[in-house]
């Protein structure tokens, strides 16, 4: 289903969760990376710690729908710093790792092993494949297999592999409209195809962000892209607005004919 992205410094997220404003069929990613200005990282970390503490306390007092919560970090060291979450680590499912590449893979893997030794519950990792390193055709396949071999150490901690459609499009200077699917952009869809080929038999891989949530035709465009996501082997989709949540959930219902 849908993974809703939200900046980690958005204070209103606490109230939205407690009052179930987004329904009860989604997971949540609290982002400390590209949605946060470089000068405000420490402040965002403190807001995140405070928000999770409030959510944890309120849920203990009066239960409400608690989505699987993930923290999108900006570097491996941030995983270590977030040990300051204390009790509220109990409501965190894991960490999302942006721009996963040979340059940072070992550091993230070591941090995930370490944090799982220090915390009394299992914490998962979701790497995002969006690094410039996978664009070069001469090295792409070697890099994808190198990263897969690296993940073998913590395969049981890899809940999901994600792809960064917008980041890859931006590198080429591409942008799709609300009536166009990312799977029609061949240089990007070829990268997706290689990722599915290398990882698809062993891991769940989820579809890229759909940029539109207002205006004419955005729902129809999103439904069409999800149809193509599913056909290509993707399961689930990152969303950036609550109005996209029911669209993804409906699109992933099993049809009567398939049942």
DRENTOR-677578 format. One record per residue (C-alpha): residue number from 1; x, y, z. Coordinates in steps of 0.5 Angstrom, whole numbers, plus 500, padded with zeros to 3 digits. Layout:
REM residues N
+------+-----+-----+-----+
| lopa |   x |   y |   z |
+------+-----+-----+-----+
|  NUM |   X |   Y |   Z |
...
+------+-----+-----+-----+
***
This chain:
REM residues 259
+------+-----+-----+-----+
| lopa |   x |   y |   z |
+------+-----+-----+-----+
|    1 | 500 | 500 | 500 |
|    2 | 502 | 507 | 501 |
|    3 | 508 | 510 | 505 |
|    4 | 506 | 517 | 506 |
|    5 | 512 | 522 | 506 |
|    6 | 512 | 528 | 511 |
|    7 | 518 | 533 | 513 |
|    8 | 520 | 531 | 520 |
|    9 | 520 | 538 | 523 |
|   10 | 512 | 538 | 521 |
|   11 | 509 | 539 | 528 |
|   12 | 502 | 538 | 526 |
|   13 | 503 | 531 | 524 |
|   14 | 502 | 529 | 532 |
|   15 | 495 | 532 | 532 |
|   16 | 494 | 529 | 525 |
|   17 | 496 | 522 | 527 |
|   18 | 492 | 522 | 534 |
|   19 | 486 | 524 | 531 |
|   20 | 487 | 519 | 525 |
|   21 | 486 | 525 | 520 |
|   22 | 489 | 520 | 514 |
|   23 | 485 | 514 | 516 |
|   24 | 488 | 507 | 518 |
|   25 | 491 | 504 | 511 |
|   26 | 498 | 507 | 511 |
|   27 | 505 | 507 | 513 |
|   28 | 509 | 514 | 515 |
|   29 | 516 | 516 | 513 |
|   30 | 518 | 522 | 517 |
|   31 | 524 | 525 | 513 |
|   32 | 530 | 529 | 516 |
|   33 | 534 | 529 | 509 |
|   34 | 531 | 533 | 503 |
|   35 | 525 | 536 | 506 |
|   36 | 530 | 539 | 511 |
|   37 | 534 | 545 | 510 |
|   38 | 542 | 544 | 512 |
|   39 | 542 | 549 | 517 |
|   40 | 536 | 546 | 521 |
|   41 | 538 | 539 | 521 |
|   42 | 539 | 539 | 529 |
|   43 | 532 | 543 | 530 |
|   44 | 529 | 538 | 526 |
|   45 | 532 | 532 | 530 |
|   46 | 529 | 535 | 536 |
|   47 | 522 | 536 | 533 |
|   48 | 522 | 529 | 531 |
|   49 | 524 | 526 | 538 |
|   50 | 519 | 531 | 541 |
|   51 | 513 | 529 | 536 |
|   52 | 515 | 521 | 537 |
|   53 | 515 | 522 | 545 |
|   54 | 508 | 525 | 544 |
|   55 | 505 | 520 | 540 |
|   56 | 508 | 514 | 544 |
|   57 | 505 | 517 | 550 |
|   58 | 498 | 519 | 547 |
|   59 | 498 | 512 | 544 |
|   60 | 499 | 509 | 551 |
|   61 | 494 | 513 | 554 |
|   62 | 488 | 512 | 549 |
|   63 | 490 | 507 | 543 |
|   64 | 489 | 510 | 536 |
|   65 | 491 | 507 | 529 |
|   66 | 499 | 507 | 529 |
|   67 | 502 | 507 | 522 |
|   68 | 509 | 503 | 521 |
|   69 | 513 | 509 | 522 |
|   70 | 520 | 510 | 519 |
|   71 | 525 | 515 | 519 |
|   72 | 529 | 518 | 513 |
|   73 | 536 | 519 | 515 |
|   74 | 541 | 524 | 511 |
|   75 | 547 | 520 | 514 |
|   76 | 549 | 514 | 518 |
|   77 | 551 | 518 | 524 |
|   78 | 544 | 520 | 524 |
|   79 | 542 | 513 | 526 |
|   80 | 546 | 513 | 532 |
|   81 | 544 | 520 | 534 |
|   82 | 537 | 518 | 534 |
|   83 | 538 | 513 | 540 |
|   84 | 536 | 519 | 544 |
|   85 | 529 | 517 | 542 |
|   86 | 528 | 513 | 549 |
|   87 | 522 | 509 | 550 |
|   88 | 519 | 512 | 543 |
|   89 | 523 | 508 | 539 |
|   90 | 518 | 502 | 541 |
|   91 | 513 | 506 | 535 |
|   92 | 519 | 506 | 530 |
|   93 | 519 | 501 | 525 |
|   94 | 526 | 503 | 522 |
|   95 | 530 | 507 | 518 |
|   96 | 530 | 509 | 510 |
|   97 | 536 | 510 | 507 |
|   98 | 537 | 515 | 501 |
|   99 | 542 | 515 | 495 |
|  100 | 544 | 508 | 497 |
|  101 | 551 | 507 | 494 |
|  102 | 557 | 503 | 494 |
|  103 | 560 | 509 | 498 |
|  104 | 555 | 509 | 504 |
|  105 | 553 | 502 | 504 |
|  106 | 558 | 499 | 509 |
|  107 | 557 | 505 | 514 |
|  108 | 549 | 504 | 514 |
|  109 | 549 | 497 | 514 |
|  110 | 554 | 497 | 520 |
|  111 | 550 | 502 | 524 |
|  112 | 544 | 498 | 523 |
|  113 | 547 | 492 | 526 |
|  114 | 549 | 496 | 531 |
|  115 | 543 | 499 | 533 |
|  116 | 539 | 493 | 533 |
|  117 | 544 | 490 | 538 |
|  118 | 543 | 496 | 543 |
|  119 | 535 | 496 | 542 |
|  120 | 531 | 491 | 545 |
|  121 | 526 | 491 | 538 |
|  122 | 528 | 489 | 531 |
|  123 | 529 | 496 | 527 |
|  124 | 529 | 495 | 519 |
|  125 | 532 | 498 | 513 |
|  126 | 529 | 501 | 507 |
|  127 | 535 | 503 | 502 |
|  128 | 533 | 508 | 496 |
|  129 | 536 | 506 | 489 |
|  130 | 537 | 513 | 487 |
|  131 | 544 | 515 | 487 |
|  132 | 548 | 518 | 480 |
|  133 | 552 | 512 | 481 |
|  134 | 547 | 507 | 478 |
|  135 | 546 | 511 | 471 |
|  136 | 553 | 509 | 468 |
|  137 | 551 | 503 | 464 |
|  138 | 558 | 501 | 464 |
|  139 | 558 | 500 | 471 |
|  140 | 550 | 499 | 473 |
|  141 | 550 | 492 | 473 |
|  142 | 556 | 491 | 477 |
|  143 | 554 | 496 | 482 |
|  144 | 547 | 493 | 483 |
|  145 | 550 | 486 | 484 |
|  146 | 555 | 489 | 489 |
|  147 | 550 | 492 | 493 |
|  148 | 546 | 486 | 493 |
|  149 | 551 | 482 | 496 |
|  150 | 553 | 487 | 501 |
|  151 | 545 | 487 | 504 |
|  152 | 546 | 479 | 504 |
|  153 | 549 | 481 | 511 |
|  154 | 542 | 484 | 514 |
|  155 | 537 | 481 | 509 |
|  156 | 532 | 480 | 515 |
|  157 | 533 | 487 | 516 |
|  158 | 531 | 489 | 509 |
|  159 | 523 | 490 | 509 |
|  160 | 523 | 494 | 503 |
|  161 | 527 | 497 | 497 |
|  162 | 525 | 503 | 494 |
|  163 | 527 | 507 | 488 |
|  164 | 527 | 514 | 487 |
|  165 | 524 | 516 | 481 |
|  166 | 524 | 524 | 481 |
|  167 | 531 | 524 | 483 |
|  168 | 533 | 520 | 477 |
|  169 | 529 | 524 | 473 |
|  170 | 532 | 530 | 475 |
|  171 | 539 | 528 | 473 |
|  172 | 537 | 527 | 466 |
|  173 | 532 | 533 | 466 |
|  174 | 526 | 529 | 465 |
|  175 | 519 | 531 | 468 |
|  176 | 513 | 527 | 467 |
|  177 | 506 | 531 | 466 |
|  178 | 500 | 528 | 470 |
|  179 | 498 | 524 | 464 |
|  180 | 504 | 521 | 463 |
|  181 | 507 | 515 | 467 |
|  182 | 515 | 514 | 469 |
|  183 | 515 | 508 | 465 |
|  184 | 515 | 511 | 459 |
|  185 | 521 | 515 | 460 |
|  186 | 526 | 509 | 458 |
|  187 | 532 | 511 | 461 |
|  188 | 529 | 511 | 468 |
|  189 | 525 | 505 | 466 |
|  190 | 531 | 501 | 464 |
|  191 | 534 | 503 | 471 |
|  192 | 528 | 500 | 474 |
|  193 | 528 | 494 | 470 |
|  194 | 535 | 493 | 472 |
|  195 | 533 | 493 | 479 |
|  196 | 527 | 489 | 479 |
|  197 | 532 | 484 | 475 |
|  198 | 537 | 484 | 480 |
|  199 | 533 | 484 | 487 |
|  200 | 526 | 482 | 485 |
|  201 | 526 | 475 | 486 |
|  202 | 529 | 476 | 494 |
|  203 | 526 | 483 | 496 |
|  204 | 520 | 487 | 496 |
|  205 | 521 | 493 | 491 |
|  206 | 516 | 499 | 491 |
|  207 | 514 | 504 | 486 |
|  208 | 516 | 511 | 485 |
|  209 | 513 | 518 | 488 |
|  210 | 507 | 520 | 484 |
|  211 | 508 | 528 | 484 |
|  212 | 501 | 530 | 483 |
|  213 | 495 | 531 | 488 |
|  214 | 491 | 536 | 485 |
|  215 | 489 | 539 | 479 |
|  216 | 486 | 536 | 473 |
|  217 | 487 | 528 | 471 |
|  218 | 492 | 527 | 477 |
|  219 | 488 | 521 | 480 |
|  220 | 487 | 518 | 473 |
|  221 | 495 | 519 | 471 |
|  222 | 496 | 516 | 478 |
|  223 | 492 | 510 | 477 |
|  224 | 495 | 508 | 470 |
|  225 | 502 | 509 | 473 |
|  226 | 500 | 504 | 479 |
|  227 | 498 | 499 | 474 |
|  228 | 504 | 499 | 470 |
|  229 | 508 | 499 | 477 |
|  230 | 504 | 493 | 478 |
|  231 | 506 | 490 | 471 |
|  232 | 513 | 491 | 472 |
|  233 | 514 | 488 | 479 |
|  234 | 513 | 494 | 484 |
|  235 | 509 | 493 | 490 |
|  236 | 506 | 499 | 494 |
|  237 | 508 | 506 | 493 |
|  238 | 511 | 512 | 496 |
|  239 | 506 | 518 | 497 |
|  240 | 507 | 526 | 498 |
|  241 | 500 | 528 | 500 |
|  242 | 494 | 524 | 504 |
|  243 | 489 | 525 | 498 |
|  244 | 494 | 520 | 495 |
|  245 | 493 | 514 | 500 |
|  246 | 486 | 512 | 498 |
|  247 | 488 | 512 | 491 |
|  248 | 494 | 507 | 492 |
|  249 | 490 | 503 | 497 |
|  250 | 484 | 502 | 491 |
|  251 | 489 | 500 | 486 |
|  252 | 492 | 495 | 490 |
|  253 | 486 | 491 | 492 |
|  254 | 485 | 484 | 488 |
|  255 | 480 | 484 | 483 |
|  256 | 475 | 479 | 483 |
|  257 | 477 | 476 | 476 |
|  258 | 484 | 475 | 479 |
|  259 | 481 | 472 | 486 |
+------+-----+-----+-----+
***
